[in-house]
Amino acid sequence: MGVWTRAQRHVDEAREQVERLRSAFESGDADVVLAAVGDVEATLAEAREAAEPLDRARARVDKRAEAVRADLAGIERRARAEYAEQARERAHVRWDDGDYETALDALEEADKAYAAALESAGAEPPDSLLAERRETLADERDRLAATPVARANHAADTASATDDPGAAVDWWGTAVERYDTALSLDWGRDERRFAGNPDELRDDLAEAARELVAACC
């Protein structure tokens, strides 16, 4: 088999890989696309290596490989943006479930994916849209980080304001649970991501527990 034929086969293989990735992306499998980008790059590198002995073959392979690489970059950028959006959707589901740490992890994962998309060579989505989505994510991270303490404070405030003894018991019990949750978040991490000073949260938890006991008596 000649130098040009071997190199050409590798380029054709890379193009077929890109088309499979396009199909995977259109099926919603952004993670599959991102996992296989390196395989396409490796195939193109094999084409370059196969064409190395002949200058003319190398130039022709480089030209064809560049077209494949451009298609790959476009799919990769779109896949990274889609992966980010999927992570964001997962975050909101976990947020609604009260699984705050997993939700914040997913938002951070989404931000990293958007950042990687911005660094990629593709053209779509445009930089302006990706930057806007990152700004939205930053706002959502701030709101999520503040949610556990805010919900605990709301329960304590509602318990303090009610004249219904039964409701007071329920709300103080809820406040205890929520302060305990807020205090336990990111336990063991070097840097706390959620709002609330741990010492102050311990005091709030103890106060809510005392109020709960008093409301039950």
CORBELFEN-V892687 format. One record per residue. N is the residue number from 1. RES is the residue in three letters. PSI is psi in whole degrees, -180 to 180 (NA if undefined). D_LAST is the distance of its C-alpha to the last C-alpha in Angstrom with 1 decimal. Layout:
n->N res->RES psi->PSI d_last->D_LAST
n->N res->RES psi->PSI d_last->D_LAST
//
This chain:
n->1 res->MET psi->132 d_last->91.0
n->2 res->GLY psi->165 d_last->91.7
n->3 res->VAL psi->-49 d_last->89.6
n->4 res->TRP psi->-42 d_last->89.0
n->5 res->THR psi->-45 d_last->88.1
n->6 res->ARG psi->-46 d_last->85.6
n->7 res->ALA psi->-42 d_last->83.9
n->8 res->GLN psi->-39 d_last->84.0
n->9 res->ARG psi->-40 d_last->82.3
n->10 res->HIS psi->-41 d_last->79.4
n->11 res->VAL psi->-43 d_last->79.1
n->12 res->ASP psi->-40 d_last->79.1
n->13 res->GLU psi->-42 d_last->76.5
n->14 res->ALA psi->-41 d_last->74.3
n->15 res->ARG psi->-40 d_last->74.8
n->16 res->GLU psi->-39 d_last->73.8
n->17 res->GLN psi->-43 d_last->70.7
n->18 res->VAL psi->-41 d_last->69.8
n->19 res->GLU psi->-36 d_last->70.4
n->20 res->ARG psi->-38 d_last->68.0
n->21 res->LEU psi->-36 d_last->65.4
n->22 res->ARG psi->-43 d_last->66.0
n->23 res->SER psi->-41 d_last->65.3
n->24 res->ALA psi->-42 d_last->62.2
n->25 res->PHE psi->-45 d_last->60.9
n->26 res->GLU psi->-21 d_last->61.7
n->27 res->SER psi->-1 d_last->59.7
n->28 res->GLY psi->9 d_last->56.6
n->29 res->ASP psi->65 d_last->57.0
n->30 res->ALA psi->-36 d_last->56.8
n->31 res->ASP psi->-35 d_last->55.7
n->32 res->VAL psi->-42 d_last->58.8
n->33 res->VAL psi->-50 d_last->61.0
n->34 res->LEU psi->-33 d_last->59.6
n->35 res->ALA psi->-22 d_last->59.9
n->36 res->ALA psi->-3 d_last->63.6
n->37 res->VAL psi->-43 d_last->64.8
n->38 res->GLY psi->-31 d_last->66.0
n->39 res->ASP psi->-40 d_last->68.0
n->40 res->VAL psi->-43 d_last->70.0
n->41 res->GLU psi->-39 d_last->70.6
n->42 res->ALA psi->-39 d_last->71.8
n->43 res->THR psi->-40 d_last->74.2
n->44 res->LEU psi->-35 d_last->75.6
n->45 res->ALA psi->-36 d_last->76.1
n->46 res->GLU psi->-37 d_last->78.1
n->47 res->ALA psi->-43 d_last->80.3
n->48 res->ARG psi->-42 d_last->81.0
n->49 res->GLU psi->-41 d_last->81.9
n->50 res->ALA psi->-32 d_last->84.1
n->51 res->ALA psi->-4 d_last->86.0
n->52 res->GLU psi->-38 d_last->86.4
n->53 res->PRO psi->-25 d_last->90.0
n->54 res->LEU psi->124 d_last->91.4
n->55 res->ASP psi->-45 d_last->91.0
n->56 res->ARG psi->-45 d_last->91.7
n->57 res->ALA psi->-41 d_last->89.3
n->58 res->ARG psi->-43 d_last->86.6
n->59 res->ALA psi->-42 d_last->87.0
n->60 res->ARG psi->-41 d_last->86.8
n->61 res->VAL psi->-43 d_last->83.7
n->62 res->ASP psi->-40 d_last->82.0
n->63 res->LYS psi->-45 d_last->82.6
n->64 res->ARG psi->-38 d_last->81.3
n->65 res->ALA psi->-35 d_last->78.3
n->66 res->GLU psi->-38 d_last->77.3
n->67 res->ALA psi->-41 d_last->77.0
n->68 res->VAL psi->-42 d_last->74.8
n->69 res->ARG psi->-36 d_last->72.7
n->70 res->ALA psi->-42 d_last->72.3
n->71 res->ASP psi->-42 d_last->71.0
n->72 res->LEU psi->-44 d_last->68.7
n->73 res->ALA psi->-39 d_last->67.3
n->74 res->GLY psi->-43 d_last->66.6
n->75 res->ILE psi->-41 d_last->64.7
n->76 res->GLU psi->-45 d_last->62.8
n->77 res->ARG psi->-46 d_last->61.6
n->78 res->ARG psi->-38 d_last->60.5
n->79 res->ALA psi->-39 d_last->58.7
n->80 res->ARG psi->-41 d_last->56.8
n->81 res->ALA psi->-41 d_last->55.7
n->82 res->GLU psi->-41 d_last->54.7
n->83 res->TYR psi->-40 d_last->52.9
n->84 res->ALA psi->-43 d_last->50.9
n->85 res->GLU psi->-37 d_last->50.0
n->86 res->GLN psi->-40 d_last->48.9
n->87 res->ALA psi->-39 d_last->46.7
n->88 res->ARG psi->-42 d_last->45.2
n->89 res->GLU psi->-41 d_last->44.4
n->90 res->ARG psi->-38 d_last->42.7
n->91 res->ALA psi->-43 d_last->40.6
n->92 res->HIS psi->-33 d_last->39.3
n->93 res->VAL psi->-46 d_last->38.5
n->94 res->ARG psi->-37 d_last->36.4
n->95 res->TRP psi->-48 d_last->34.9
n->96 res->ASP psi->-31 d_last->33.7
n->97 res->ASP psi->-7 d_last->32.3
n->98 res->GLY psi->12 d_last->30.3
n->99 res->ASP psi->76 d_last->32.7
n->100 res->TYR psi->-40 d_last->33.3
n->101 res->GLU psi->-46 d_last->35.4
n->102 res->THR psi->-38 d_last->37.7
n->103 res->ALA psi->-44 d_last->38.0
n->104 res->LEU psi->-37 d_last->39.0
n->105 res->ASP psi->-43 d_last->41.4
n->106 res->ALA psi->-38 d_last->43.1
n->107 res->LEU psi->-39 d_last->43.4
n->108 res->GLU psi->-37 d_last->45.1
n->109 res->GLU psi->-41 d_last->47.3
n->110 res->ALA psi->-42 d_last->48.3
n->111 res->ASP psi->-41 d_last->49.2
n->112 res->LYS psi->-38 d_last->51.4
n->113 res->ALA psi->-40 d_last->53.1
n->114 res->TYR psi->-41 d_last->53.9
n->115 res->ALA psi->-41 d_last->55.2
n->116 res->ALA psi->-37 d_last->57.4
n->117 res->ALA psi->-41 d_last->58.7
n->118 res->LEU psi->-32 d_last->59.6
n->119 res->GLU psi->-13 d_last->61.6
n->120 res->SER psi->166 d_last->63.5
n->121 res->ALA psi->-8 d_last->66.9
n->122 res->GLY psi->170 d_last->66.3
n->123 res->ALA psi->-24 d_last->66.4
n->124 res->GLU psi->138 d_last->63.7
n->125 res->PRO psi->154 d_last->61.0
n->126 res->PRO psi->159 d_last->62.3
n->127 res->ASP psi->-40 d_last->60.9
n->128 res->SER psi->-40 d_last->59.6
n->129 res->LEU psi->-43 d_last->57.4
n->130 res->LEU psi->-41 d_last->56.1
n->131 res->ALA psi->-39 d_last->55.3
n->132 res->GLU psi->-41 d_last->53.4
n->133 res->ARG psi->-35 d_last->51.3
n->134 res->ARG psi->-38 d_last->50.5
n->135 res->GLU psi->-41 d_last->49.3
n->136 res->THR psi->-42 d_last->47.1
n->137 res->LEU psi->-42 d_last->45.7
n->138 res->ALA psi->-42 d_last->45.0
n->139 res->ASP psi->-41 d_last->43.0
n->140 res->GLU psi->-38 d_last->41.0
n->141 res->ARG psi->-41 d_last->40.4
n->142 res->ASP psi->-43 d_last->39.0
n->143 res->ARG psi->-42 d_last->36.7
n->144 res->LEU psi->-43 d_last->35.5
n->145 res->ALA psi->-30 d_last->35.0
n->146 res->ALA psi->-14 d_last->32.7
n->147 res->THR psi->-48 d_last->30.8
n->148 res->PRO psi->-46 d_last->28.0
n->149 res->VAL psi->-40 d_last->26.8
n->150 res->ALA psi->-41 d_last->27.3
n->151 res->ARG psi->-36 d_last->25.2
n->152 res->ALA psi->-45 d_last->22.4
n->153 res->ASN psi->-39 d_last->22.7
n->154 res->HIS psi->-43 d_last->22.8
n->155 res->ALA psi->-43 d_last->19.5
n->156 res->ALA psi->-42 d_last->17.8
n->157 res->ASP psi->-41 d_last->19.8
n->158 res->THR psi->-41 d_last->18.9
n->159 res->ALA psi->-41 d_last->15.1
n->160 res->SER psi->-31 d_last->15.6
n->161 res->ALA psi->-19 d_last->17.9
n->162 res->THR psi->147 d_last->16.2
n->163 res->ASP psi->-1 d_last->14.9
n->164 res->ASP psi->114 d_last->13.7
n->165 res->PRO psi->-41 d_last->9.9
n->166 res->GLY psi->-42 d_last->11.1
n->167 res->ALA psi->-36 d_last->13.7
n->168 res->ALA psi->-43 d_last->11.5
n->169 res->VAL psi->-47 d_last->9.8
n->170 res->ASP psi->-46 d_last->13.4
n->171 res->TRP psi->-37 d_last->15.0
n->172 res->TRP psi->-36 d_last->13.0
n->173 res->GLY psi->-41 d_last->13.6
n->174 res->THR psi->-41 d_last->17.2
n->175 res->ALA psi->-42 d_last->17.5
n->176 res->VAL psi->-48 d_last->16.7
n->177 res->GLU psi->-42 d_last->19.3
n->178 res->ARG psi->-38 d_last->21.8
n->179 res->TYR psi->-37 d_last->21.7
n->180 res->ASP psi->-41 d_last->22.2
n->181 res->THR psi->-47 d_last->25.1
n->182 res->ALA psi->-38 d_last->26.6
n->183 res->LEU psi->-34 d_last->26.5
n->184 res->SER psi->-13 d_last->28.2
n->185 res->LEU psi->140 d_last->31.0
n->186 res->ASP psi->29 d_last->34.5
n->187 res->TRP psi->128 d_last->33.3
n->188 res->GLY psi->-7 d_last->36.4
n->189 res->ARG psi->149 d_last->38.6
n->190 res->ASP psi->-34 d_last->40.8
n->191 res->GLU psi->125 d_last->40.0
n->192 res->ARG psi->134 d_last->36.7
n->193 res->ARG psi->-19 d_last->37.4
n->194 res->PHE psi->154 d_last->34.1
n->195 res->ALA psi->154 d_last->32.7
n->196 res->GLY psi->126 d_last->30.1
n->197 res->ASN psi->127 d_last->30.5
n->198 res->PRO psi->-41 d_last->28.9
n->199 res->ASP psi->-42 d_last->27.7
n->200 res->GLU psi->-37 d_last->26.1
n->201 res->LEU psi->-37 d_last->24.5
n->202 res->ARG psi->-42 d_last->23.0
n->203 res->ASP psi->-42 d_last->21.5
n->204 res->ASP psi->-39 d_last->20.2
n->205 res->LEU psi->-44 d_last->18.8
n->206 res->ALA psi->-41 d_last->17.0
n->207 res->GLU psi->-43 d_last->15.7
n->208 res->ALA psi->-38 d_last->14.4
n->209 res->ALA psi->-41 d_last->12.7
n->210 res->ARG psi->-42 d_last->11.0
n->211 res->GLU psi->-36 d_last->10.0
n->212 res->LEU psi->-45 d_last->8.8
n->213 res->VAL psi->-44 d_last->6.5
n->214 res->ALA psi->-39 d_last->5.3
n->215 res->ALA psi->-27 d_last->5.5
n->216 res->CYS psi->-20 d_last->3.8
n->217 res->CYS psi->NA d_last->0.0
//
